[in-house]
């Protein structure tokens, strides 16, 4: 059984015919492009906020955003 969340078959309907390698790569590329756009939007929002923080607040933000449950 194909793993539907492995980046290759991600998003396939149950019982759907497996896509060809080029189709799977195109779907994977589309997913990565969408994720990159989300990162760019997030970065655009975080950078001005981060620069306005005090050093102590930046330290806390770094710990929250870079920790095991953070976004990075």
N, C-alpha and C positions, 0 to 999 in steps of 0.2 A: 504494500500500500504506500502511495506517495505521501510524503509529509507536505501538507498544504501551507506550511509557514517556513519553508527552507530557503526562500528567496528565488527558487526556480519555479516551484509550483504554487507560490503564494497567490492566494485569491482565486484559485480554481474552484469551480463548483464540484461538489461530491459527484462522482460518476462521470465527470467530463473527460473527454479524450485528452490525453497528455499532449501538450503543445510540442511543436518541433523545437529543436535547439535554438534556431534564430528567433522564433516567436517568444520563447522563454527568456532569451537575452533581451529582447525588446521590452518585455513586460518588466524585467528586472531593472533595466535602464530607466524606464518610466517611473518606477517606484523610487529609485535613487534620486532622480531629478526632483521629484516631489518632496522628498525628505530634505534635500539640499535647500530648496526654496524655504522650507520651514525654518531651517537653521539660519538662513540669511535674515529672515524676518525677525527671529528671536534675537539675533546678534544686533540688529538695528535698534531694537528696543532696549536691550541690556546695556549697550555701550554708553549712551548718555546717562542712564540711571547710575551705572557703576562709577562714572567719573564724578558724580555729585556726592558720592558717599564719603564718609570720614574713613580714616585708615582702619579703625576698629570695625566699622560696618563692612568695609571691603574684605577684611579677614573673615568675618562671619559669612558674607556672601560666597567667598571662595570655598569655604568649608561646606556650605549647603549645596552649591552648584557642582562641586567636583567630587563629592562624597559618593559612596556606593549606591545611594538612592537618588543622587542628583542627576542633572541632565547630561552631564558629560561622562 
